[in-house]
Amino acid sequence: MRTATVTRKTRETDIQVTWNLDQPGLSQISTGIGFFDHMLEALAKHSSTTLNITCAGDLHIDGHHTTEDIGIVMGQALRQALGDRVGIERFGHIACPLDEALVQASLDISGRGYLVYELHPPAGLIGTWDTELVREYFGGLVEHAKCCVHLHQLQGRNSHHIVEAGFKAFARALKQAIAITGAELPTTKGVLG
């Protein structure tokens, strides 16, 4: 079973992430930021994985360290859980609607971290979460998972809808990319990661 647990403790955050890629289930997520919890629950649900996250962060300052550091730890957990990557589909792509919002996600588990982020939520905050931090989250995850992700907003006016469509699109693309569909490493280089 492809699963990993990663912990990271700094002066700003204390995080533990367990990510099981092969068993959908009830995820337990507690970041201290309500809307972020909601997005991570959606990510787990729509990627058909189980994600357990606890974080004690310096939210008395703001949500930046918590958000970025969770992305970092999730990226490390994803990279570890994927193991040797033999048999994975590697690529995922989907356009995900949520009412008026439409976000396209493309993902390549390439062994190289690269993020193209083109979401434009008009509001500065969703609940208490700064919408600038969505990019910080995905940046940390992508860099540490060593995957390439493109997120493009095709339509949308409502910030909640845009960001949620982005998380769901990423999740569905991830579900495709991590699926075991063969018995070989999906690269001509002979190595991924």
N, C-alpha and C positions, 0 to 999 in steps of 0.2 A: 504494500500500500504506500502511495506517495504522500508522505506527511512530514512536516518539520515544525519544530518549536524553536523560536529565537527570542532571546531576551536582550534588552539593551537598557542600561542605566547610566544616565548622565546627571549633571546638576540641574538639568531642565526637565527631564522626563524619565519615568521608570515604566518600561513597556514589556509586555510578554505577548507574543503572537504564536498561535498554533494554527496551521493551515493544512487541512486534509483535502487533497485534490480529488480523491476517488470516492468519497462518501458524502453525498448531500445529507444535511441534517440541520438540527436547530443550532444556529450560531449564537454565541454569547459575546456581545460587544459592549464595552464600556470605556469611552474615551473622555467623558466629561463634557462633550459637545453634542447636544441632541440631534441636530440635523446631520452631522458627520456620522453618528451612530446609524442613523436611518440609511444613509448612503452605503455604508459598509455592509449593513444587513442586506440591502438590495444587491450589492456586488456578490455576496456569498450565495444568495438565493438564485440569482440568474446565471451564475457560473456553475451551479450544481456542485458546490464545494461546501465544506464546513470551516468556519472561521471563528476562532475564539481570540478576543483581544481584550487586554486590560491595560489601562494607561493612567498613571498619575502624573499629570503635567502641570506646568506653571501657568495655569489658566488665569491667575490673578494678574498676569502681564497681558497675555492675549493668547489666541489659539495657534500661533505660528509654529512654535516648537513642537507642540503636540501633533499637529497635522503633518508636518514634514517628517518628523521622526517616526510616526506610524507608517508613513509611506516607505521610509527606509527599511524598517524592520519587516514589513510585509514583503518588500522586494527581496530581502535576504531569505525569508521563509519560502517564497515561491521558487527562488533559484535552487535552494536546497532540496525542496520537495520534488522538483522536476528530475533530480538525479542526473543520469547519463543522457536523458532525452531520447533514448532509442524508441522508435515507434510512434512518437508524437506527430500530430498533423502539422505542427509548427506555425501555420498561418491561420488567422481568423479575421473575418470581415463581416460587418453588419451595419445597417442603418436602423436605428431604434427611434420610433416615435413616442411622444408623450403629449397628447393633445396637440397644441400648435407647434410644439418643439420637435425637431428632428435632428439627431446627432448620428454621425457616421464614425465608426471606430474600425481601424485596421491594425492588426497586431502581428508581429513576427518575433518568435522566440529565437533570436538570431545569435545571441551571445554578445551583442553590442547594445548598449543603452542609448536610445535616442527618442526624444519626445517632440512631436509637432502638436501644439496645443492651440486650437482655434475655437474655443468656447467664449462667448461674450455675454454673460449674464448681466443685465442692466443694473440690478440692485447691488449695493455695496455689501449688504448683509442678508443672509437667509437665516432666520432665527438669530442666534448670536454668532454665527460662523461667517467670517469674512470671505466673500466670494473670490478674492485674490488667492486664497489658500488652496483652492481646487487645483490650480496649476502646481503649487508646491507639493501637494500630496502626490500627484501623478509623476512629477519630476523625481521625487525620492524613490518611488516604487520602480519606475522604469530604469533608473540608473543602477539600482541595486539588484534588480531581477535580471539585468542585462538583456532587455528586450526592446524592440522598436515599436512605438505606439503613435498612431496618428488619430487625433480626435478633432473632428470638424463639425461645427454647428451649421446645419443647412437651413434651418428655420428656427424661429422661437422669439417670444417676447417676454415670457414669464421666467424669472430667474430660477425658481424652484424646478420648473419643468425642464429647463435647459440643462441644469446640473444633474438632475436625476436621470434624464435621458442619456447624458454622458456616462454616468456610472453604469447604467444598465447596458449600454452599447459596449463599453469596455468589458463588462462581465460576459456578455454573449460571445464576443470575439475571443475572449480568453477560454471559454468553454470549448469552442471549436479548436483552438490552437493546442490545448493540452490533451485533447482526446487521443487515445491510443488507437491508431488506425493501420499500423503496419508493424514490421519487425526490424526495420533498419533505421539508421540515423538519417533524418531528412536533410541532408546537405551533401554537396559534392566535395566539400573541404575535408570531410572525414572527422570533423569535430564541431560541436556547438557548445558555446559556453566558456 
